[in-house]
Amino acid sequence: MLSHVKPEDLLDAADYRRWQKIQGNLQGLEEEDLANDSGTSKMEEAEFEAVSSQAWTHILSQIVKV
């Protein structure tokens, strides 16, 4: 029932940015590309907060159901 929840959605915002940076390094992106494409914009932060809240809500509702 929770296949749509990704582990990175459950991270703190700072940890998520660090995770994105690590993923970018693993994919071979340059440091400049990471600075331009990272989740530092306000819109991406707001979107992450919404997705994270929804993921935590789904997990807690599944725990209550069980």
mmCIF file as Biopython writes it, N, C-alpha, C and O atoms, coordinates in Angstrom:
data_model
#
loop_
_atom_site.group_PDB
_atom_site.id
_atom_site.type_symbol
_atom_site.label_atom_id
_atom_site.label_alt_id
_atom_site.label_comp_id
_atom_site.label_asym_id
_atom_site.label_entity_id
_atom_site.label_seq_id
_atom_site.pdbx_PDB_ins_code
_atom_site.Cartn_x
_atom_site.Cartn_y
_atom_site.Cartn_z
_atom_site.occupancy
_atom_site.B_iso_or_equiv
_atom_site.auth_seq_id
_atom_site.auth_asym_id
_atom_site.pdbx_PDB_model_num
ATOM 1   N N  . MET A ? 1  ? 0.801  -1.214 0.000   1.0 0.0 1  A 1 
ATOM 2   C CA . MET A ? 1  ? 0.000  0.000  0.000   1.0 0.0 1  A 1 
ATOM 3   C C  . MET A ? 1  ? 0.841  1.275  0.000   1.0 0.0 1  A 1 
ATOM 4   O O  . MET A ? 1  ? 0.312  2.372  -0.180  1.0 0.0 1  A 1 
ATOM 5   N N  . LEU A ? 2  ? 2.128  1.132  0.198   1.0 0.0 2  A 1 
ATOM 6   C CA . LEU A ? 2  ? 2.975  2.319  0.255   1.0 0.0 2  A 1 
ATOM 7   C C  . LEU A ? 2  ? 4.037  2.339  -0.841  1.0 0.0 2  A 1 
ATOM 8   O O  . LEU A ? 2  ? 5.098  2.940  -0.674  1.0 0.0 2  A 1 
ATOM 9   N N  . SER A ? 3  ? 3.755  1.694  -1.937  1.0 0.0 3  A 1 
ATOM 10  C CA . SER A ? 3  ? 4.749  1.620  -3.001  1.0 0.0 3  A 1 
ATOM 11  C C  . SER A ? 3  ? 5.041  2.979  -3.638  1.0 0.0 3  A 1 
ATOM 12  O O  . SER A ? 3  ? 6.086  3.151  -4.266  1.0 0.0 3  A 1 
ATOM 13  N N  . HIS A ? 4  ? 4.146  3.933  -3.486  1.0 0.0 4  A 1 
ATOM 14  C CA . HIS A ? 4  ? 4.351  5.255  -4.068  1.0 0.0 4  A 1 
ATOM 15  C C  . HIS A ? 4  ? 5.223  6.151  -3.194  1.0 0.0 4  A 1 
ATOM 16  O O  . HIS A ? 4  ? 5.669  7.203  -3.652  1.0 0.0 4  A 1 
ATOM 17  N N  . VAL A ? 5  ? 5.474  5.759  -1.951  1.0 0.0 5  A 1 
ATOM 18  C CA . VAL A ? 5  ? 6.289  6.555  -1.044  1.0 0.0 5  A 1 
ATOM 19  C C  . VAL A ? 5  ? 7.750  6.177  -1.250  1.0 0.0 5  A 1 
ATOM 20  O O  . VAL A ? 5  ? 8.143  5.025  -1.067  1.0 0.0 5  A 1 
ATOM 21  N N  . LYS A ? 6  ? 8.549  7.176  -1.636  1.0 0.0 6  A 1 
ATOM 22  C CA . LYS A ? 6  ? 9.977  6.946  -1.846  1.0 0.0 6  A 1 
ATOM 23  C C  . LYS A ? 6  ? 10.719 7.278  -0.548  1.0 0.0 6  A 1 
ATOM 24  O O  . LYS A ? 6  ? 10.320 8.199  0.164   1.0 0.0 6  A 1 
ATOM 25  N N  . PRO A ? 7  ? 11.768 6.561  -0.235  1.0 0.0 7  A 1 
ATOM 26  C CA . PRO A ? 7  ? 12.508 6.825  1.003   1.0 0.0 7  A 1 
ATOM 27  C C  . PRO A ? 7  ? 13.004 8.263  1.120   1.0 0.0 7  A 1 
ATOM 28  O O  . PRO A ? 7  ? 13.018 8.828  2.213   1.0 0.0 7  A 1 
ATOM 29  N N  . GLU A ? 8  ? 13.411 8.856  -0.003  1.0 0.0 8  A 1 
ATOM 30  C CA . GLU A ? 8  ? 13.914 10.229 0.068   1.0 0.0 8  A 1 
ATOM 31  C C  . GLU A ? 8  ? 12.825 11.233 0.421   1.0 0.0 8  A 1 
ATOM 32  O O  . GLU A ? 8  ? 13.132 12.342 0.860   1.0 0.0 8  A 1 
ATOM 33  N N  . ASP A ? 9  ? 11.559 10.868 0.239   1.0 0.0 9  A 1 
ATOM 34  C CA . ASP A ? 9  ? 10.461 11.762 0.616   1.0 0.0 9  A 1 
ATOM 35  C C  . ASP A ? 9  ? 10.318 11.877 2.126   1.0 0.0 9  A 1 
ATOM 36  O O  . ASP A ? 9  ? 9.669  12.801 2.615   1.0 0.0 9  A 1 
ATOM 37  N N  . LEU A ? 10 ? 10.907 10.966 2.860   1.0 0.0 10 A 1 
ATOM 38  C CA . LEU A ? 10 ? 10.784 10.950 4.315   1.0 0.0 10 A 1 
ATOM 39  C C  . LEU A ? 10 ? 11.934 11.675 5.008   1.0 0.0 10 A 1 
ATOM 40  O O  . LEU A ? 10 ? 11.980 11.737 6.236   1.0 0.0 10 A 1 
ATOM 41  N N  . LEU A ? 11 ? 12.852 12.218 4.231   1.0 0.0 11 A 1 
ATOM 42  C CA . LEU A ? 11 ? 14.001 12.914 4.803   1.0 0.0 11 A 1 
ATOM 43  C C  . LEU A ? 11 ? 13.638 14.338 5.207   1.0 0.0 11 A 1 
ATOM 44  O O  . LEU A ? 11 ? 12.633 14.894 4.764   1.0 0.0 11 A 1 
ATOM 45  N N  . ASP A ? 12 ? 14.476 14.908 6.051   1.0 0.0 12 A 1 
ATOM 46  C CA . ASP A ? 12 ? 14.402 16.318 6.386   1.0 0.0 12 A 1 
ATOM 47  C C  . ASP A ? 12 ? 14.836 17.119 5.156   1.0 0.0 12 A 1 
ATOM 48  O O  . ASP A ? 12 ? 15.533 16.579 4.297   1.0 0.0 12 A 1 
ATOM 49  N N  . ALA A ? 13 ? 14.446 18.380 5.050   1.0 0.0 13 A 1 
ATOM 50  C CA . ALA A ? 13 ? 14.765 19.187 3.872   1.0 0.0 13 A 1 
ATOM 51  C C  . ALA A ? 13 ? 16.276 19.303 3.655   1.0 0.0 13 A 1 
ATOM 52  O O  . ALA A ? 13 ? 16.740 19.202 2.520   1.0 0.0 13 A 1 
ATOM 53  N N  . ALA A ? 14 ? 17.042 19.511 4.715   1.0 0.0 14 A 1 
ATOM 54  C CA . ALA A ? 14 ? 18.499 19.616 4.587   1.0 0.0 14 A 1 
ATOM 55  C C  . ALA A ? 14 ? 19.100 18.279 4.150   1.0 0.0 14 A 1 
ATOM 56  O O  . ALA A ? 14 ? 20.002 18.240 3.313   1.0 0.0 14 A 1 
ATOM 57  N N  . ASP A ? 15 ? 18.598 17.192 4.720   1.0 0.0 15 A 1 
ATOM 58  C CA . ASP A ? 15 ? 19.085 15.869 4.336   1.0 0.0 15 A 1 
ATOM 59  C C  . ASP A ? 15 ? 18.716 15.548 2.887   1.0 0.0 15 A 1 
ATOM 60  O O  . ASP A ? 15 ? 19.478 14.892 2.178   1.0 0.0 15 A 1 
ATOM 61  N N  . TYR A ? 16 ? 17.549 16.013 2.455   1.0 0.0 16 A 1 
ATOM 62  C CA . TYR A ? 16 ? 17.123 15.789 1.071   1.0 0.0 16 A 1 
ATOM 63  C C  . TYR A ? 16 ? 18.048 16.504 0.098   1.0 0.0 16 A 1 
ATOM 64  O O  . TYR A ? 16 ? 18.428 15.938 -0.927  1.0 0.0 16 A 1 
ATOM 65  N N  . ARG A ? 17 ? 18.417 17.758 0.413   1.0 0.0 17 A 1 
ATOM 66  C CA . ARG A ? 17 ? 19.349 18.486 -0.444  1.0 0.0 17 A 1 
ATOM 67  C C  . ARG A ? 17 ? 20.699 17.770 -0.496  1.0 0.0 17 A 1 
ATOM 68  O O  . ARG A ? 17 ? 21.319 17.688 -1.556  1.0 0.0 17 A 1 
ATOM 69  N N  . ARG A ? 18 ? 21.152 17.255 0.645   1.0 0.0 18 A 1 
ATOM 70  C CA . ARG A ? 18 ? 22.412 16.504 0.684   1.0 0.0 18 A 1 
ATOM 71  C C  . ARG A ? 18 ? 22.286 15.230 -0.152  1.0 0.0 18 A 1 
ATOM 72  O O  . ARG A ? 18 ? 23.224 14.865 -0.860  1.0 0.0 18 A 1 
ATOM 73  N N  . TRP A ? 19 ? 21.143 14.554 -0.078  1.0 0.0 19 A 1 
ATOM 74  C CA . TRP A ? 19 ? 20.902 13.341 -0.851  1.0 0.0 19 A 1 
ATOM 75  C C  . TRP A ? 19 ? 20.931 13.656 -2.349  1.0 0.0 19 A 1 
ATOM 76  O O  . TRP A ? 19 ? 21.505 12.901 -3.133  1.0 0.0 19 A 1 
ATOM 77  N N  . GLN A ? 20 ? 20.309 14.779 -2.747  1.0 0.0 20 A 1 
ATOM 78  C CA . GLN A ? 20 ? 20.320 15.185 -4.150  1.0 0.0 20 A 1 
ATOM 79  C C  . GLN A ? 20 ? 21.742 15.439 -4.635  1.0 0.0 20 A 1 
ATOM 80  O O  . GLN A ? 20 ? 22.105 15.067 -5.751  1.0 0.0 20 A 1 
ATOM 81  N N  . LYS A ? 21 ? 22.539 16.076 -3.788  1.0 0.0 21 A 1 
ATOM 82  C CA . LYS A ? 21 ? 23.923 16.366 -4.150  1.0 0.0 21 A 1 
ATOM 83  C C  . LYS A ? 21 ? 24.706 15.071 -4.354  1.0 0.0 21 A 1 
ATOM 84  O O  . LYS A ? 21 ? 25.473 14.952 -5.310  1.0 0.0 21 A 1 
ATOM 85  N N  . ILE A ? 22 ? 24.515 14.110 -3.469  1.0 0.0 22 A 1 
ATOM 86  C CA . ILE A ? 22 ? 25.195 12.818 -3.588  1.0 0.0 22 A 1 
ATOM 87  C C  . ILE A ? 22 ? 24.741 12.100 -4.853  1.0 0.0 22 A 1 
ATOM 88  O O  . ILE A ? 22 ? 25.567 11.542 -5.575  1.0 0.0 22 A 1 
ATOM 89  N N  . GLN A ? 23 ? 23.441 12.108 -5.130  1.0 0.0 23 A 1 
ATOM 90  C CA . GLN A ? 23 ? 22.929 11.463 -6.332  1.0 0.0 23 A 1 
ATOM 91  C C  . GLN A ? 23 ? 23.497 12.116 -7.587  1.0 0.0 23 A 1 
ATOM 92  O O  . GLN A ? 23 ? 23.820 11.429 -8.557  1.0 0.0 23 A 1 
ATOM 93  N N  . GLY A ? 24 ? 23.618 13.431 -7.569  1.0 0.0 24 A 1 
ATOM 94  C CA . GLY A ? 24 ? 24.201 14.144 -8.702  1.0 0.0 24 A 1 
ATOM 95  C C  . GLY A ? 24 ? 25.654 13.753 -8.906  1.0 0.0 24 A 1 
ATOM 96  O O  . GLY A ? 24 ? 26.099 13.584 -10.041 1.0 0.0 24 A 1 
ATOM 97  N N  . ASN A ? 25 ? 26.397 13.607 -7.813  1.0 0.0 25 A 1 
ATOM 98  C CA . ASN A ? 25 ? 27.800 13.186 -7.918  1.0 0.0 25 A 1 
ATOM 99  C C  . ASN A ? 25 ? 27.900 11.767 -8.464  1.0 0.0 25 A 1 
ATOM 100 O O  . ASN A ? 25 ? 28.795 11.469 -9.255  1.0 0.0 25 A 1 
ATOM 101 N N  . LEU A ? 26 ? 26.993 10.895 -8.050  1.0 0.0 26 A 1 
ATOM 102 C CA . LEU A ? 26 ? 27.015 9.524  -8.543  1.0 0.0 26 A 1 
ATOM 103 C C  . LEU A ? 26 ? 26.680 9.453  -10.025 1.0 0.0 26 A 1 
ATOM 104 O O  . LEU A ? 26 ? 27.161 8.569  -10.734 1.0 0.0 26 A 1 
ATOM 105 N N  . GLN A ? 27 ? 25.860 10.377 -10.489 1.0 0.0 27 A 1 
ATOM 106 C CA . GLN A ? 27 ? 25.477 10.400 -11.901 1.0 0.0 27 A 1 
ATOM 107 C C  . GLN A ? 27 ? 26.485 11.163 -12.748 1.0 0.0 27 A 1 
ATOM 108 O O  . GLN A ? 27 ? 26.348 11.245 -13.969 1.0 0.0 27 A 1 
ATOM 109 N N  . GLY A ? 28 ? 27.501 11.721 -12.090 1.0 0.0 28 A 1 
ATOM 110 C CA . GLY A ? 28 ? 28.573 12.385 -12.825 1.0 0.0 28 A 1 
ATOM 111 C C  . GLY A ? 28 ? 28.293 13.821 -13.199 1.0 0.0 28 A 1 
ATOM 112 O O  . GLY A ? 28 ? 28.910 14.342 -14.128 1.0 0.0 28 A 1 
ATOM 113 N N  . LEU A ? 29 ? 27.379 14.481 -12.501 1.0 0.0 29 A 1 
ATOM 114 C CA . LEU A ? 29 ? 27.110 15.883 -12.802 1.0 0.0 29 A 1 
ATOM 115 C C  . LEU A ? 29 ? 28.215 16.756 -12.226 1.0 0.0 29 A 1 
ATOM 116 O O  . LEU A ? 29 ? 28.783 16.451 -11.177 1.0 0.0 29 A 1 
ATOM 117 N N  . GLU A ? 30 ? 28.505 17.830 -12.915 1.0 0.0 30 A 1 
ATOM 118 C CA . GLU A ? 30 ? 29.510 18.783 -12.449 1.0 0.0 30 A 1 
ATOM 119 C C  . GLU A ? 30 ? 28.961 19.552 -11.256 1.0 0.0 30 A 1 
ATOM 120 O O  . GLU A ? 30 ? 27.746 19.642 -11.081 1.0 0.0 30 A 1 
ATOM 121 N N  . GLU A ? 31 ? 29.844 20.104 -10.438 1.0 0.0 31 A 1 
ATOM 122 C CA . GLU A ? 31 ? 29.446 20.892 -9.274  1.0 0.0 31 A 1 
ATOM 123 C C  . GLU A ? 31 ? 28.626 22.107 -9.694  1.0 0.0 31 A 1 
ATOM 124 O O  . GLU A ? 31 ? 27.693 22.493 -8.990  1.0 0.0 31 A 1 
ATOM 125 N N  . GLU A ? 32 ? 28.964 22.722 -10.844 1.0 0.0 32 A 1 
ATOM 126 C CA . GLU A ? 32 ? 28.221 23.875 -11.340 1.0 0.0 32 A 1 
ATOM 127 C C  . GLU A ? 32 ? 26.789 23.491 -11.700 1.0 0.0 32 A 1 
ATOM 128 O O  . GLU A ? 32 ? 25.853 24.247 -11.441 1.0 0.0 32 A 1 
ATOM 129 N N  . ASP A ? 33 ? 26.626 22.313 -12.295 1.0 0.0 33 A 1 
ATOM 130 C CA . ASP A ? 33 ? 25.292 21.850 -12.660 1.0 0.0 33 A 1 
ATOM 131 C C  . ASP A ? 33 ? 24.461 21.619 -11.405 1.0 0.0 33 A 1 
ATOM 132 O O  . ASP A ? 33 ? 23.267 21.918 -11.374 1.0 0.0 33 A 1 
ATOM 133 N N  . LEU A ? 34 ? 25.106 21.083 -10.370 1.0 0.0 34 A 1 
ATOM 134 C CA . LEU A ? 34 ? 24.387 20.830 -9.125  1.0 0.0 34 A 1 
ATOM 135 C C  . LEU A ? 34 ? 23.936 22.129 -8.478  1.0 0.0 34 A 1 
ATOM 136 O O  . LEU A ? 34 ? 22.842 22.199 -7.918  1.0 0.0 34 A 1 
ATOM 137 N N  . ALA A ? 35 ? 24.766 23.151 -8.550  1.0 0.0 35 A 1 
ATOM 138 C CA . ALA A ? 35 ? 24.408 24.439 -7.958  1.0 0.0 35 A 1 
ATOM 139 C C  . ALA A ? 35 ? 23.235 25.054 -8.705  1.0 0.0 35 A 1 
ATOM 140 O O  . ALA A ? 35 ? 22.381 25.695 -8.093  1.0 0.0 35 A 1 
ATOM 141 N N  . ASN A ? 36 ? 23.182 24.868 -10.021 1.0 0.0 36 A 1 
ATOM 142 C CA . ASN A ? 36 ? 22.092 25.428 -10.819 1.0 0.0 36 A 1 
ATOM 143 C C  . ASN A ? 36 ? 20.807 24.625 -10.695 1.0 0.0 36 A 1 
ATOM 144 O O  . ASN A ? 36 ? 19.719 25.201 -10.711 1.0 0.0 36 A 1 
ATOM 145 N N  . ASP A ? 37 ? 20.912 23.291 -10.571 1.0 0.0 37 A 1 
ATOM 146 C CA . ASP A ? 37 ? 19.745 22.425 -10.598 1.0 0.0 37 A 1 
ATOM 147 C C  . ASP A ? 37 ? 19.333 21.901 -9.225  1.0 0.0 37 A 1 
ATOM 148 O O  . ASP A ? 37 ? 18.370 21.140 -9.128  1.0 0.0 37 A 1 
ATOM 149 N N  . SER A ? 38 ? 20.030 22.284 -8.175  1.0 0.0 38 A 1 
ATOM 150 C CA . SER A ? 38 ? 19.734 21.718 -6.858  1.0 0.0 38 A 1 
ATOM 151 C C  . SER A ? 38 ? 18.410 22.242 -6.327  1.0 0.0 38 A 1 
ATOM 152 O O  . SER A ? 38 ? 17.837 23.180 -6.881  1.0 0.0 38 A 1 
ATOM 153 N N  . GLY A ? 39 ? 17.930 21.636 -5.257  1.0 0.0 39 A 1 
ATOM 154 C CA . GLY A ? 39 ? 16.636 21.978 -4.691  1.0 0.0 39 A 1 
ATOM 155 C C  . GLY A ? 39 ? 16.680 23.195 -3.796  1.0 0.0 39 A 1 
ATOM 156 O O  . GLY A ? 39 ? 16.048 23.203 -2.740  1.0 0.0 39 A 1 
ATOM 157 N N  . THR A ? 40 ? 17.415 24.230 -4.192  1.0 0.0 40 A 1 
ATOM 158 C CA . THR A ? 40 ? 17.549 25.407 -3.348  1.0 0.0 40 A 1 
ATOM 159 C C  . THR A ? 40 ? 16.487 26.462 -3.623  1.0 0.0 40 A 1 
ATOM 160 O O  . THR A ? 40 ? 16.334 27.386 -2.824  1.0 0.0 40 A 1 
ATOM 161 N N  . SER A ? 41 ? 15.761 26.359 -4.710  1.0 0.0 41 A 1 
ATOM 162 C CA . SER A ? 41 ? 14.745 27.369 -5.001  1.0 0.0 41 A 1 
ATOM 163 C C  . SER A ? 41 ? 13.553 27.204 -4.068  1.0 0.0 41 A 1 
ATOM 164 O O  . SER A ? 41 ? 13.277 26.109 -3.577  1.0 0.0 41 A 1 
ATOM 165 N N  . LYS A ? 42 ? 12.869 28.286 -3.836  1.0 0.0 42 A 1 
ATOM 166 C CA . LYS A ? 42 ? 11.720 28.286 -2.918  1.0 0.0 42 A 1 
ATOM 167 C C  . LYS A ? 42 ? 10.617 27.357 -3.395  1.0 0.0 42 A 1 
ATOM 168 O O  . LYS A ? 42 ? 9.975  26.687 -2.586  1.0 0.0 42 A 1 
ATOM 169 N N  . MET A ? 43 ? 10.392 27.311 -4.712  1.0 0.0 43 A 1 
ATOM 170 C CA . MET A ? 43 ? 9.330  26.469 -5.253  1.0 0.0 43 A 1 
ATOM 171 C C  . MET A ? 43 ? 9.637  25.002 -5.012  1.0 0.0 43 A 1 
ATOM 172 O O  . MET A ? 43 ? 8.755  24.244 -4.608  1.0 0.0 43 A 1 
ATOM 173 N N  . GLU A ? 44 ? 10.883 24.587 -5.254  1.0 0.0 44 A 1 
ATOM 174 C CA . GLU A ? 44 ? 11.248 23.195 -5.046  1.0 0.0 44 A 1 
ATOM 175 C C  . GLU A ? 44 ? 11.185 22.828 -3.571  1.0 0.0 44 A 1 
ATOM 176 O O  . GLU A ? 44 ? 10.798 21.709 -3.233  1.0 0.0 44 A 1 
ATOM 177 N N  . GLU A ? 45 ? 11.558 23.746 -2.687  1.0 0.0 45 A 1 
ATOM 178 C CA . GLU A ? 45 ? 11.477 23.485 -1.257  1.0 0.0 45 A 1 
ATOM 179 C C  . GLU A ? 45 ? 10.021 23.324 -0.822  1.0 0.0 45 A 1 
ATOM 180 O O  . GLU A ? 45 ? 9.701  22.438 -0.030  1.0 0.0 45 A 1 
ATOM 181 N N  . ALA A ? 46 ? 9.143  24.180 -1.340  1.0 0.0 46 A 1 
ATOM 182 C CA . ALA A ? 46 ? 7.726  24.092 -1.008  1.0 0.0 46 A 1 
ATOM 183 C C  . ALA A ? 46 ? 7.133  22.791 -1.543  1.0 0.0 46 A 1 
ATOM 184 O O  . ALA A ? 46 ? 6.324  22.148 -0.874  1.0 0.0 46 A 1 
ATOM 185 N N  . GLU A ? 47 ? 7.541  22.408 -2.756  1.0 0.0 47 A 1 
ATOM 186 C CA . GLU A ? 47 ? 7.060  21.159 -3.347  1.0 0.0 47 A 1 
ATOM 187 C C  . GLU A ? 47 ? 7.544  19.965 -2.530  1.0 0.0 47 A 1 
ATOM 188 O O  . GLU A ? 47 ? 6.785  19.025 -2.290  1.0 0.0 47 A 1 
ATOM 189 N N  . PHE A ? 48 ? 8.812  20.002 -2.101  1.0 0.0 48 A 1 
ATOM 190 C CA . PHE A ? 48 ? 9.338  18.911 -1.286  1.0 0.0 48 A 1 
ATOM 191 C C  . PHE A ? 48 ? 8.570  18.799 0.027   1.0 0.0 48 A 1 
ATOM 192 O O  . PHE A ? 48 ? 8.231  17.695 0.453   1.0 0.0 48 A 1 
ATOM 193 N N  . GLU A ? 49 ? 8.294  19.922 0.666   1.0 0.0 49 A 1 
ATOM 194 C CA . GLU A ? 49 ? 7.549  19.904 1.933   1.0 0.0 49 A 1 
ATOM 195 C C  . GLU A ? 49 ? 6.165  19.292 1.749   1.0 0.0 49 A 1 
ATOM 196 O O  . GLU A ? 49 ? 5.700  18.537 2.603   1.0 0.0 49 A 1 
ATOM 197 N N  . ALA A ? 50 ? 5.509  19.614 0.643   1.0 0.0 50 A 1 
ATOM 198 C CA . ALA A ? 50 ? 4.181  19.053 0.379   1.0 0.0 50 A 1 
ATOM 199 C C  . ALA A ? 50 ? 4.253  17.549 0.156   1.0 0.0 50 A 1 
ATOM 200 O O  . ALA A ? 50 ? 3.436  16.802 0.695   1.0 0.0 50 A 1 
ATOM 201 N N  . VAL A ? 51 ? 5.220  17.099 -0.629  1.0 0.0 51 A 1 
ATOM 202 C CA . VAL A ? 51 ? 5.371  15.666 -0.907  1.0 0.0 51 A 1 
ATOM 203 C C  . VAL A ? 51 ? 5.751  14.927 0.364   1.0 0.0 51 A 1 
ATOM 204 O O  . VAL A ? 51 ? 5.242  13.838 0.631   1.0 0.0 51 A 1 
ATOM 205 N N  . SER A ? 52 ? 6.642  15.517 1.145   1.0 0.0 52 A 1 
ATOM 206 C CA . SER A ? 52 ? 7.080  14.884 2.390   1.0 0.0 52 A 1 
ATOM 207 C C  . SER A ? 52 ? 5.923  14.757 3.378   1.0 0.0 52 A 1 
ATOM 208 O O  . SER A ? 52 ? 5.751  13.713 4.007   1.0 0.0 52 A 1 
ATOM 209 N N  . SER A ? 53 ? 5.142  15.808 3.510   1.0 0.0 53 A 1 
ATOM 210 C CA . SER A ? 53 ? 3.984  15.765 4.418   1.0 0.0 53 A 1 
ATOM 211 C C  . SER A ? 53 ? 2.989  14.695 3.983   1.0 0.0 53 A 1 
ATOM 212 O O  . SER A ? 53 ? 2.445  13.969 4.815   1.0 0.0 53 A 1 
ATOM 213 N N  . GLN A ? 54 ? 2.756  14.603 2.692   1.0 0.0 54 A 1 
ATOM 214 C CA . GLN A ? 54 ? 1.829  13.603 2.174   1.0 0.0 54 A 1 
ATOM 215 C C  . GLN A ? 54 ? 2.363  12.192 2.415   1.0 0.0 54 A 1 
ATOM 216 O O  . GLN A ? 54 ? 1.604  11.292 2.775   1.0 0.0 54 A 1 
ATOM 217 N N  . ALA A ? 55 ? 3.667  11.996 2.216   1.0 0.0 55 A 1 
ATOM 218 C CA . ALA A ? 55 ? 4.264  10.677 2.432   1.0 0.0 55 A 1 
ATOM 219 C C  . ALA A ? 55 ? 4.149  10.270 3.896   1.0 0.0 55 A 1 
ATOM 220 O O  . ALA A ? 55 ? 3.779  9.135  4.198   1.0 0.0 55 A 1 
ATOM 221 N N  . TRP A ? 56 ? 4.463  11.185 4.804   1.0 0.0 56 A 1 
ATOM 222 C CA . TRP A ? 56 ? 4.349  10.869 6.237   1.0 0.0 56 A 1 
ATOM 223 C C  . TRP A ? 56 ? 2.899  10.597 6.625   1.0 0.0 56 A 1 
ATOM 224 O O  . TRP A ? 56 ? 2.635  9.719  7.447   1.0 0.0 56 A 1 
ATOM 225 N N  . THR A ? 57 ? 1.962  11.335 6.046   1.0 0.0 57 A 1 
ATOM 226 C CA . THR A ? 57 ? 0.546  11.115 6.334   1.0 0.0 57 A 1 
ATOM 227 C C  . THR A ? 57 ? 0.108  9.731  5.878   1.0 0.0 57 A 1 
ATOM 228 O O  . THR A ? 57 ? -0.637 9.055  6.587   1.0 0.0 57 A 1 
ATOM 229 N N  . HIS A ? 58 ? 0.562  9.301  4.702   1.0 0.0 58 A 1 
ATOM 230 C CA . HIS A ? 58 ? 0.210  7.973  4.195   1.0 0.0 58 A 1 
ATOM 231 C C  . HIS A ? 58 ? 0.804  6.882  5.074   1.0 0.0 58 A 1 
ATOM 232 O O  . HIS A ? 58 ? 0.139  5.883  5.348   1.0 0.0 58 A 1 
ATOM 233 N N  . ILE A ? 59 ? 2.030  7.054  5.517   1.0 0.0 59 A 1 
ATOM 234 C CA . ILE A ? 59 ? 2.643  6.051  6.389   1.0 0.0 59 A 1 
ATOM 235 C C  . ILE A ? 59 ? 1.901  5.951  7.709   1.0 0.0 59 A 1 
ATOM 236 O O  . ILE A ? 59 ? 1.605  4.851  8.176   1.0 0.0 59 A 1 
ATOM 237 N N  . LEU A ? 60 ? 1.602  7.082  8.310   1.0 0.0 60 A 1 
ATOM 238 C CA . LEU A ? 60 ? 0.891  7.042  9.602   1.0 0.0 60 A 1 
ATOM 239 C C  . LEU A ? 60 ? -0.507 6.481  9.466   1.0 0.0 60 A 1 
ATOM 240 O O  . LEU A ? 60 ? -0.973 5.775  10.360  1.0 0.0 60 A 1 
ATOM 241 N N  . SER A ? 61 ? -1.191 6.776  8.370   1.0 0.0 61 A 1 
ATOM 242 C CA . SER A ? 61 ? -2.532 6.216  8.184   1.0 0.0 61 A 1 
ATOM 243 C C  . SER A ? 61 ? -2.459 4.713  7.987   1.0 0.0 61 A 1 
ATOM 244 O O  . SER A ? 61 ? -3.348 4.001  8.455   1.0 0.0 61 A 1 
ATOM 245 N N  . GLN A ? 62 ? -1.443 4.203  7.316   1.0 0.0 62 A 1 
ATOM 246 C CA . GLN A ? 62 ? -1.280 2.755  7.151   1.0 0.0 62 A 1 
ATOM 247 C C  . GLN A ? 62 ? -0.970 2.087  8.481   1.0 0.0 62 A 1 
ATOM 248 O O  . GLN A ? 62 ? -1.430 0.974  8.739   1.0 0.0 62 A 1 
ATOM 249 N N  . ILE A ? 63 ? -0.195 2.754  9.325   1.0 0.0 63 A 1 
ATOM 250 C CA . ILE A ? 63 ? 0.090  2.197  10.645  1.0 0.0 63 A 1 
ATOM 251 C C  . ILE A ? 63 ? -1.182 2.097  11.461  1.0 0.0 63 A 1 
ATOM 252 O O  . ILE A ? 63 ? -1.406 1.095  12.140  1.0 0.0 63 A 1 
ATOM 253 N N  . VAL A ? 64 ? -2.013 3.119  11.402  1.0 0.0 64 A 1 
ATOM 254 C CA . VAL A ? 64 ? -3.286 3.102  12.139  1.0 0.0 64 A 1 
ATOM 255 C C  . VAL A ? 64 ? -4.195 2.009  11.609  1.0 0.0 64 A 1 
ATOM 256 O O  . VAL A ? 64 ? -4.870 1.335  12.388  1.0 0.0 64 A 1 
ATOM 257 N N  . LYS A ? 65 ? -4.225 1.821  10.297  1.0 0.0 65 A 1 
ATOM 258 C CA . LYS A ? 65 ? -5.069 0.785  9.707   1.0 0.0 65 A 1 
ATOM 259 C C  . LYS A ? 65 ? -4.647 -0.607 10.153  1.0 0.0 65 A 1 
ATOM 260 O O  . LYS A ? 65 ? -5.484 -1.479 10.385  1.0 0.0 65 A 1 
ATOM 261 N N  . VAL A ? 66 ? -3.350 -0.801 10.270  1.0 0.0 66 A 1 
ATOM 262 C CA . VAL A ? 66 ? -2.832 -2.120 10.661  1.0 0.0 66 A 1 
ATOM 263 C C  . VAL A ? 66 ? -3.064 -2.321 12.125  1.0 0.0 66 A 1 
ATOM 264 O O  . VAL A ? 66 ? -2.706 -3.365 12.669  1.0 0.0 66 A 1 
#
